[in-house]
Each structure stands twice: as structure tokens, then as C-alpha cells.
Amino acid sequence: MAAPTASVRDADRHRTPAITGLTDLLDRHVRHRPRARALVVTGDRIHLSYHALATVVDDVAARLGDTGLHRGDAIGLVGANTAEFVVALLASARAGLVVAPVDPALPASQMSARLEASGAQAVLLGPPPADAGPIAQADVPVWSLDLRISPAGTATAVLDTGARVVRRVRGGGAELSADDALVLFTAGTSDQAKMVPLTHANVAASVQSICATYELGPDDATVAVMPFFHSHGLFAALLASLASGGCVLLPEQGRFAAPTFWDDMRAVAATWFTAVPTIHEILLDRSAHEYPGPQVVPLTFVRSCGAPLNAATQRALERTLGAPMLSAYAMTESTHMASSEPLPHDGPLKHGSVGRPTGVDLRVVDQNGHTCPAGAQGEVWVRGRTVARGYLADPAGTAHSFRDGWLRTGDLGSLDEDGYLFLTGRINSLINRGGETISPEYVEDILAGCPGVTEVAVFAIPDATVGQRVGAAVVVCEGEGIGAEQILQYCRQRLSAAEVPDRLEVVDALPRTAEGGLDRRAVEARYAH
């Protein structure tokens, strides 16, 4: 079968958005295309135009301006992927506030700790996911935002801000200014998460880079798969789509739902979507019964980000969807995307890579900070307009990870002669077995190629003799009947003796972070002892 290709876009329809940040994200389209659809919302899939969206955003921004909040103050935002989240985000920015989105599914104690650490002076609360717990007890005002959306596509905000804010400096709030747009928490377990301040200039550079890389324009539409409280869903799906004049469908429950995904894609005439590999695997597994075919949903490309995508899965998805599958590399600290595979007419696709740098400088360095030659492994460093200035309220973490404008990512990888980046693992997850260094991500990639295996986690097992041994937890397809010994035999034919897992368990499921990535700390706690 011929390799999937993407058609060359009409150059007149694609234009890199001239924005300065969150505050003017909608302006150009409100002036020139006010009736174009910006969002598709609710179970009735009502179209909300750029004019309607901007009108309700301006209304909420004006109300926030009367609360006693000052420009540069942090405001928490808790909610699912709903119209309320979008309006609260853009209205807060227009009011000069710094938005700190928080996962609505966090336990109340962790949510409260994050809001306190960010220095939030108040909290905007949108509709939570159906299974979310109660909102944290906050010692700042909590204001519920509800949008009444008519079948004709007009929106009215219900927002009772109550008493004025009593401001006090706390947490990371003392380090924020009116130049800042967002405070995002890094992915991972709660006690590992760091606060990343992102300026409006960071936001503009990131959105422009995403739009340019994928040639997004007014003819494009997508479904919001990833949560907006993390950079993946926020920048790649929501902000890039709105800045380019495209459209985003917000699923009825405010989050990804596999049974309704393809109906949503068809309803919005989606041209692309972005997700983590876990979701791609789910869609692939269900495709025989649910995917309507490329004639019904003709995709220009599909994007994968947030975790390594197995090359076999990538090829299978391309065959199934009839569209190129583009892997990207991103971090919260670089305002999401740092590299991506290009659209096919812009360069070759190299399965196993995460493509070329996108709007940033990227290099691979050795332990002494010297640039590695092509093909040599080292730590990935990133520099550019999207890179944050550091972490909030964490001078030690900032000093370690940010140096002379460069972000030290902690990721291991290599660049080939064409400048494509190949990731090989995380520095702090390497397994040291008797002096031999083993990449768990490499072992996972081999295990994932075993027929019948759907998910894999490789981890270190403490050992008094060799320091660490290799452990693995594996999820297999239902009904495959494959066992641990068969999987290990597959490994022995493809891995060195040191890399073959000393212990392998077949499990029902693996723990995930809120963004859908593998929760390595939870895996180790559950299986490594």
C-alpha cells in the first residue's frame, strides 16, 4: 500500500496568525469572519460563532474587572473541556489575569494545594467531568460560571462573583506580572508537578509554530480529545484552532469518549486530531466496529504526542485511517511543542522519530555540555521563544533545568543527519544493572511489538547484588491467551541478556497520569517490590 499523503493546502487559506497572546486570539476572525463557527458545543452540537464567543468573553471579562482583582493576579480555573472553560480562560486573559488551570479530577487536598501554590486570588468553576469529586475547600472566592446557549448559537453567561476579592500575596503569585498568561502544572504525579509560568509572548510563539507546522487554517476542524488543563489539549487542539480560524468540537461530557468519538468527528467535519498513544491504541482496537472509514471522515493528518508511539501502531493507524500519523515532542516548559514530523509534502516521515525542531533551537549534549555528533545519544536541550523563564517558587529546580536560555529537558535522544530527533528515554528512569545502563523505554518498545501485547511498563527492581534488575508489567489483548513465558521468549530473541525482564507480570491495566501518559511512579509502587 502506498504511503499516506496529505494534500498541499491552498496557500491563500493558510496564514500564520498575527497574535500577541491570549488576549487577541479571536480578534482577526471576529473582524473578518464573525459568523464562522469557533466551537461546537453541548449534546445538541450547537455552533458557536467567533462573534458569539467573543461577545460572551468580553461580558465575563468586564465582570471580572469589577471584582477587585488586579492585572497580573492569578486566578484558578477548574472544569472539563466545556464552553465554560474556553470562555473563562479567554475572559480572564482579557481582564489581565494569569490563568492557572487545575485538573478537576484531583483529590480535594491536592487541588487545594495547587491553587494555594499558584497564588490564585479566586477560582472560576466550570462544569466538572461526571465522575469528578467535590471542589477543594478554598480560602479564596469560588465563582461558578454557567453558559446558557440557545439553539440559535447565542450565549449568555451566568456568573455571580459575590463579594470583592481580598487580595494577598502567596505562593508563586509574587513572581507573576501582567506579561504572564498562564501557570501550568507539569504532567506527572502530583508531588512531582512543577508550576510553569508562560507569558503571552510564549503563548503567541507556540500557537504560531503549531499553526505553521500543520498548516492549520479556517477550513480545519478537530475534536477536543485531550484535557485543556494540560498543554497538549490547550495549545495543540484549542488555541491553535481558534487562532487559525478553525473549529473545535467539545464532546458532550467534556472529555474523550471512544463510543462517540467518530460521530463527533463526522459532525464537525474534522480534518485532524491530536491525542496520546493510549487513545490512539483505543481507537485502533475499536476501529473494526466503529471507524466509519476515510470516505466519511477524510483526515489530512493525525498527531500523536505525550508519550512514545510504537512504530507498529503508527503504521497500523496510517493504514486504517488513510492519513499520515505525525509524532511530536512537547513539554510544558517549552509551551508545548518543540519538534514534530512534518506534513509529507514538507519532508519525509521517519517512523520512530519525533521529527524536526519547530520554531526552536534544539541540540543534544553529552555529560560535559558539549554538542553530540549526529547519531550519538545525549540529553536534549531546547532554546527559543516558547521556552519558559523557569519554575515558579522553585529556584533550585529552575537553576537545574534552565541554563543560559536553554531548557535541559532530562530526555535522552539523538539527532540524525537530517535533524530529526529520536528519543531514547529519560535520564532519571534509566536502570543500572550491575553497571550496565538500560533504557526502560527501549525495552518497552520491543515488548510492544510482541503479538498480543497492547500496553507495557518497564521499571527497576531493587536488587542487593546488581543494584537493579528489570521488571515489566504487560497488558495483553483479551482472548489472545498469550502468557508471560511466551512474551519473555519474544524478548530473548530481540534483547541482550541484561535487558530481558527478570520479572514480567501480565496485568489488567496500567496506571495513567491525568493526561494519559504512563504514571511511572505508580507503576513502581505497585509492581517493583
Secondary structure by P-SEA (a helix, b strand, c coil): cccccccccccccccccccccccccccccccccccccccccccccccccaaaaaaaaaaaaaaaaaccccccbbbbbbbcccaaaaaaaaaaaaabbbbbbccccccaaaaaaaaaaacccbbbbcccccccccccccccbbbbbbbbccccbbbbbbbcccccccccccccccccccccccccccccccccbbbbbbcaaaaaaaaaaaaaaacccccbbbccccccccccccccccaaaaaacbbbbbcccccccccaaaaaaaaaccccccccaaaaaaaaaaccccccccccccccccccccccccaaaaaaaaaaacbbbbbbbbccccccccccccccccbbbbcccccccccccccccccccccccccbbbbbbbbcccccccccccaaaaaaccccccccccccccccccbbbbbccccccccccccbbbbaaaaaaaaaaccccccbbbbbbbbccccbbbbbbbbbcccccccaaaaaaaaaacccccccccccccccbbbbccccccaaaaaaacccc
